[in-house]
Amino acid sequence: MATAYQRFVIAQLPKGPLALDHFRLEEGVLPPLEPGHVSVRVILISQDAANRAWLQGATYRGAVQAGEVMPSGAIAEILESRDPAHAPGDLVYGDIGWQSHAVLPGAALKPLGPHRPLSHHLSLLGVAGKTAYHGLFQAAGIHAGETLLVSAAAGSVGSLVGQVGKLKGARVIGIAGGAEKCAWVKARLGFDECLDYRDASRPLPKALAAAAPEGVDVYFDNTGGAILQAALFAMREKGRIACCGAVSMYDGAPRPGPFGVPGLIVVKRLTLQGFIVSDYAHLDADAEHELALWARQGQLHMEEEILEGLEAAPQGLIGLLAGENRGKRMIRVAADPS
């Protein structure tokens, strides 16, 4: 019997802020399996600011076109298989997109390990956790006694960067939007300080100067834009900056980048390292081992927001780009296997 599915495709590429009418819900029936392919039911879909960046054109992946399924990483269960590497009931991860079911090449899917809860494979042990781990240890480096600054500190990556920095003995300053969120970053995640970039009475450059009077050793940049500019002025000589995202620049018309480039970089002899998580895939086993260990020991808190139903995906991403989320946002499409 054929399997029915639902999926969100890109109705039109956005030229301004992302809106619900940029997506279209479609229904259909899965095609028969060809050799080397599998059919899956999707359980959890990852939501990340990078999803919006992919709609702007070619990046580290090919350009996404109108009419295509909205891309995103997801966890799924194998229903049928004509690939000897996968069997029905196997749990896998892949770039499956916003859909309830799919037919894919088996080679495009990665088996999941035994760690539970299953959601951790999108958060703690997924792109978010590995981006935090690799960016902090490989792209920038961190040492006890240093001052670490983290933007988007309440987000899926930033929330982990700050906690791991604390585990390594750094003093950690976060940047987030809103007094309530900043208070949560300090109380729940254990940051030493958190600065509200929306506080007009205390502009971020002045707030940074007060919070780090001797300067910042390492800045983990998730935002770009004005926050990166403020961080450049706050850096110490020979400071290091890990650049993994620019969420402030994704949604809407292009804006100018930070001023002081390359002047501040030269005068302060700064090191800026851009990276994507796959650059350090050969070290993923280290990341997974340490992140899972810290979580089991209660030293690392993984905040998750799971929205129910595939239909929640468009508004979920729009809200994430507006800074609604705390920690890792996901969409639950189906229940975990029993």
C-alpha positions as a printed NumPy array, in Angstrom:
array([[ 0.   ,  0.   ,  0.   ],
       [ 1.381,  3.403, -0.985],
       [ 2.428,  5.806,  1.775],
       [ 0.919,  9.296,  1.752],
       [ 3.07 , 12.246,  2.752],
       [ 2.976, 15.969,  3.397],
       [ 5.798, 18.369,  2.653],
       [ 6.53 , 22.071,  2.603],
       [ 8.07 , 23.368, -0.594],
       [ 9.419, 26.845, -1.249],
       [ 6.612, 28.719, -2.987],
       [ 8.831, 31.725, -3.713],
       [12.298, 32.79 , -2.646],
       [12.136, 35.64 , -0.126],
       [13.442, 39.064, -1.127],
       [12.775, 40.515,  2.336],
       [11.877, 39.073,  5.745],
       [10.704, 35.473,  5.726],
       [ 6.894, 35.077,  5.731],
       [ 4.376, 32.232,  5.746],
       [ 3.521, 32.736,  2.066],
       [ 7.067, 31.812,  1.074],
       [ 6.061, 28.169,  1.763],
       [ 3.412, 25.871,  0.321],
       [ 2.119, 22.641,  1.868],
       [ 1.787, 19.784, -0.612],
       [ 0.446, 16.248, -0.333],
       [ 1.379, 13.179, -2.318],
       [ 2.214,  9.493, -2.339],
       [ 5.729,  8.082, -2.071],
       [ 7.069,  6.488, -5.278],
       [ 8.198,  2.847, -5.42 ],
       [11.711,  2.189, -4.163],
       [14.592,  1.867, -6.594],
       [17.731, -0.137, -5.744],
       [19.893,  1.664, -3.188],
       [16.978,  3.733, -1.854],
       [14.934,  3.7  ,  1.329],
       [11.649,  5.158,  2.497],
       [11.493,  6.913,  5.865],
       [ 9.036,  8.495,  8.271],
       [10.353, 11.722,  9.736],
       [10.394, 12.069, 13.532],
       [12.167, 15.361, 14.314],
       [13.203, 18.258, 12.062],
       [16.011, 20.635, 12.993],
       [15.413, 24.386, 12.774],
       [18.475, 26.589, 12.393],
       [19.204, 30.159, 11.33 ],
       [21.302, 28.692,  8.515],
       [18.07 , 27.437,  6.915],
       [17.261, 31.075,  6.091],
       [20.758, 31.725,  4.752],
       [20.321, 28.869,  2.273],
       [17.432, 30.767,  0.665],
       [19.74 , 33.647, -0.269],
       [21.729, 31.693, -2.862],
       [24.69 , 29.357, -3.007],
       [26.716, 29.156,  0.209],
       [28.627, 26.087,  1.348],
       [25.762, 24.207, -0.281],
       [24.059, 24.733, -3.625],
       [21.392, 27.371, -4.089],
       [17.87 , 26.345, -3.129],
       [15.209, 26.934, -5.789],
       [11.487, 27.655, -5.65 ],
       [ 9.48 , 24.428, -5.882],
       [12.006, 22.4  , -3.896],
       [11.353, 20.88 , -0.488],
       [12.515, 23.275,  2.237],
       [15.853, 21.777,  3.276],
       [16.761, 20.892,  6.838],
       [18.412, 18.128,  8.783],
       [16.066, 15.579, 10.332],
       [15.883, 12.321, 12.25 ],
       [13.827,  9.561, 10.661],
       [12.947,  5.866, 10.914],
       [13.468,  3.504,  7.968],
       [10.165,  2.063,  6.74 ],
       [11.338,  0.059,  3.709],
       [14.815, -0.498,  2.326],
       [16.464, -1.61 , -0.894],
       [19.857, -0.63 ,  0.502],
       [21.731, -3.424,  2.341],
       [23.23 , -0.839,  4.747],
       [19.774, -0.018,  6.186],
       [16.94 , -2.129,  7.557],
       [13.355, -1.28 ,  8.523],
       [13.284,  0.186, 12.015],
       [16.751,  1.74 , 11.79 ],
       [17.013,  5.329, 13.005],
       [18.943,  7.71 , 10.753],
       [19.893, 11.344, 10.271],
       [20.109, 13.218,  6.986],
       [19.241, 16.309,  4.977],
       [15.625, 15.209,  4.611],
       [13.807, 18.54 ,  4.745],
       [10.372, 19.651,  5.851],
       [ 8.327, 16.554,  5.065],
       [ 6.537, 13.751,  6.887],
       [ 7.897, 10.924,  4.741],
       [10.476, 10.655,  1.981],
       [12.306,  8.36 , -0.401],
       [16.061,  8.921, -0.392],
       [19.312,  7.229, -1.38 ],
       [20.446,  5.15 ,  1.563],
       [23.957,  6.547,  1.159],
       [22.634, 10.017,  2.094],
       [21.628,  8.865,  5.587],
       [23.738,  8.364,  8.701],
       [22.79 ,  5.752, 11.343],
       [22.183,  7.14 , 14.827],
       [24.017,  5.873, 17.882],
       [22.409,  4.585, 21.106],
       [22.423,  7.919, 22.974],
       [18.991,  9.011, 24.169],
       [16.878, 11.103, 24.24 ],
       [16.612, 10.975, 20.484],
       [16.321, 14.767, 20.298],
       [19.923, 15.09 , 21.492],
       [21.051, 13.89 , 18.061],
       [19.799, 17.232, 16.688],
       [20.912, 19.339, 19.651],
       [23.692, 18.217, 21.971],
       [25.256, 15.695, 19.563],
       [24.013, 17.351, 16.38 ],
       [25.076, 20.393, 14.411],
       [24.48 , 22.719, 17.378],
       [26.678, 20.851, 19.828],
       [29.412, 20.109, 17.332],
       [29.48 , 23.696, 16.083],
       [29.933, 24.912, 19.661],
       [32.599, 22.325, 20.453],
       [34.655, 22.586, 17.26 ],
       [34.352, 26.354, 17.019],
       [35.531, 26.869, 20.574],
       [38.332, 24.313, 20.621],
       [39.498, 24.169, 17.009],
       [38.651, 27.537, 15.415],
       [39.394, 29.817, 18.383],
       [40.803, 27.873, 21.311],
       [39.989, 28.682, 24.925],
       [42.073, 28.614, 28.103],
       [41.375, 28.919, 31.808],
       [41.417, 32.505, 32.977],
       [40.53 , 33.995, 29.591],
       [37.463, 36.121, 28.89 ],
       [35.053, 34.545, 26.406],
       [32.327, 36.607, 24.706],
       [29.399, 34.791, 23.064],
       [26.678, 36.362, 20.896],
       [23.22 , 34.78 , 20.539],
       [23.969, 33.386, 23.986],
       [20.479, 31.936, 24.466],
       [20.504, 30.129, 21.116],
       [21.271, 26.512, 20.318],
       [25.007, 27.084, 19.71 ],
       [25.733, 30.057, 21.945],
       [24.104, 28.461, 24.992],
       [26.529, 25.542, 24.722],
       [29.598, 27.635, 23.88 ],
       [29.256, 29.591, 27.114],
       [28.722, 26.506, 29.255],
       [31.71 , 24.703, 27.753],
       [33.815, 27.838, 28.214],
       [32.899, 27.824, 31.905],
       [33.877, 24.152, 32.161],
       [37.294, 25.083, 30.798],
       [37.77 , 27.854, 33.377],
       [37.007, 30.927, 31.26 ],
       [35.036, 33.959, 32.386],
       [32.008, 34.038, 30.094],
       [30.021, 37.071, 28.917],
       [26.933, 36.485, 26.802],
       [24.992, 38.814, 24.515],
       [21.257, 38.266, 24.07 ],
       [18.079, 40.207, 23.292],
       [15.952, 41.306, 26.243],
       [16.41 , 41.557, 30.006],
       [14.422, 38.387, 30.698],
       [16.491, 36.311, 28.313],
       [19.734, 37.713, 29.72 ],
       [18.626, 36.832, 33.256],
       [17.868, 33.281, 32.082],
       [21.311, 32.964, 30.467],
       [22.961, 33.785, 33.805],
       [20.654, 31.816, 36.079],
       [20.082, 28.705, 33.939],
       [23.289, 28.457, 31.912],
       [25.734, 29.875, 34.448],
       [27.239, 32.701, 32.373],
       [29.094, 35.266, 34.479],
       [27.395, 38.175, 32.711],
       [24.904, 38.707, 29.913],
       [24.42 , 41.985, 28.026],
       [21.138, 43.035, 26.449],
       [21.908, 44.411, 22.995],
       [18.384, 45.843, 22.82 ],
       [18.856, 48.048, 25.893],
       [18.938, 51.578, 24.426],
       [19.882, 53.052, 27.805],
       [23.104, 51.061, 27.824],
       [24.569, 50.779, 24.296],
       [26.452, 47.548, 23.704],
       [29.93 , 49.113, 23.237],
       [29.677, 50.824, 26.645],
       [28.231, 47.724, 28.271],
       [31.084, 45.628, 26.885],
       [33.703, 48.093, 28.097],
       [32.242, 47.874, 31.594],
       [31.873, 44.082, 31.585],
       [35.352, 43.404, 30.174],
       [37.55 , 46.402, 31.108],
       [40.72 , 44.487, 30.219],
       [39.288, 43.282, 26.92 ],
       [38.003, 40.041, 25.419],
       [40.348, 37.161, 24.571],
       [37.92 , 35.054, 22.51 ],
       [34.723, 36.07 , 20.76 ],
       [32.355, 33.413, 19.387],
       [30.313, 35.188, 16.704],
       [26.867, 33.897, 15.788],
       [25.414, 37.22 , 14.621],
       [27.739, 39.426, 12.581],
       [26.608, 43.019, 12.008],
       [26.618, 45.603, 14.772],
       [27.388, 43.05 , 17.481],
       [30.518, 41.924, 15.666],
       [31.525, 45.568, 15.298],
       [31.156, 46.147, 19.054],
       [33.146, 42.983, 19.753],
       [36.015, 44.097, 17.492],
       [36.48 , 47.218, 19.592],
       [36.354, 45.143, 22.795],
       [39.01 , 42.608, 21.759],
       [42.411, 42.434, 23.388],
       [45.556, 42.396, 21.284],
       [46.03 , 39.032, 19.572],
       [42.463, 38.049, 20.426],
       [40.751, 35.243, 18.516],
       [37.349, 35.29 , 16.872],
       [35.435, 32.218, 15.681],
       [32.802, 33.172, 13.068],
       [30.124, 30.547, 12.497],
       [27.041, 32.582, 11.556],
       [25.523, 35.974, 10.874],
       [21.902, 35.668, 11.951],
       [21.513, 39.464, 12.107],
       [22.163, 39.611,  8.35 ],
       [20.043, 36.72 ,  7.031],
       [16.467, 37.966,  7.102],
       [15.761, 41.078,  5.063],
       [17.646, 43.476,  2.845],
       [21.47 , 43.326,  2.883],
       [23.13 , 45.656,  5.382],
       [26.712, 46.906,  5.59 ],
       [29.112, 44.802,  7.603],
       [31.08 , 46.043, 10.613],
       [33.25 , 49.135, 10.407],
       [36.872, 48.982, 11.516],
       [37.75 , 46.162,  9.119],
       [40.578, 45.631,  8.441],
       [41.924, 48.493, 10.612],
       [41.07 , 47.004, 14.004],
       [42.144, 43.547, 12.894],
       [45.569, 44.891, 11.917],
       [46.125, 47.176, 14.906],
       [45.049, 44.529, 17.408],
       [46.574, 41.637, 15.419],
       [43.349, 39.698, 15.666],
       [42.741, 36.237, 14.288],
       [39.331, 35.657, 12.667],
       [38.496, 32.089, 11.702],
       [35.361, 31.357,  9.744],
       [34.237, 27.741,  9.83 ],
       [31.391, 25.32 ,  9.226],
       [30.866, 22.271, 11.36 ],
       [31.875, 19.77 ,  8.66 ],
       [35.394, 21.249,  8.573],
       [36.107, 19.235, 11.706],
       [34.094, 16.098, 10.969],
       [37.197, 14.012, 11.621],
       [36.934, 15.132, 15.265],
       [33.214, 14.461, 15.693],
       [33.831, 11.4  , 17.881],
       [35.725, 13.58 , 20.364],
       [32.906, 16.121, 20.408],
       [30.196, 13.505, 20.893],
       [32.122, 11.754, 23.671],
       [32.823, 14.882, 25.716],
       [29.459, 16.56 , 25.201],
       [27.569, 13.397, 26.187],
       [29.845, 12.907, 29.215],
       [29.346, 16.466, 30.466],
       [25.584, 16.123, 30.035],
       [25.47 , 12.801, 31.951],
       [27.492, 14.351, 34.744],
       [25.076, 17.258, 35.   ],
       [27.73 , 19.788, 33.984],
       [26.058, 20.776, 30.725],
       [22.423, 21.763, 30.238],
       [20.853, 21.265, 26.803],
       [17.802, 23.483, 26.427],
       [15.359, 22.242, 23.778],
       [12.155, 23.69 , 22.315],
       [10.11 , 21.133, 20.401],
       [ 7.124, 22.452, 18.432],
       [ 4.421, 19.937, 17.558],
       [ 3.415, 19.082, 14.01 ],
       [ 4.884, 19.609, 10.56 ],
       [ 2.525, 22.557, 10.082],
       [ 4.471, 24.435, 12.795],
       [ 7.676, 24.515, 10.711],
       [ 7.212, 27.834,  8.804],
       [ 6.237, 29.906, 11.829],
       [ 8.84 , 28.086, 13.895],
       [11.655, 29.257, 11.624],
       [10.241, 32.795, 11.404],
       [10.12 , 32.946, 15.194],
       [13.631, 31.585, 15.537],
       [14.963, 34.333, 13.279],
       [13.176, 36.865, 15.504],
       [14.941, 35.451, 18.57 ],
       [11.943, 33.681, 20.144],
       [13.776, 30.489, 20.998],
       [15.868, 29.461, 23.946],
       [18.27 , 26.689, 23.078],
       [17.642, 24.29 , 20.216],
       [14.333, 24.53 , 18.325],
       [12.936, 21.455, 16.58 ],
       [ 9.721, 20.311, 14.957],
       [ 8.185, 17.01 , 16.046],
       [ 6.533, 15.292, 13.111],
       [ 6.008, 11.837, 14.643],
       [ 6.476, 10.113, 17.986],
       [ 9.759,  8.471, 18.917],
       [ 9.728,  4.709, 18.254],
       [ 8.732,  2.742, 21.345]])
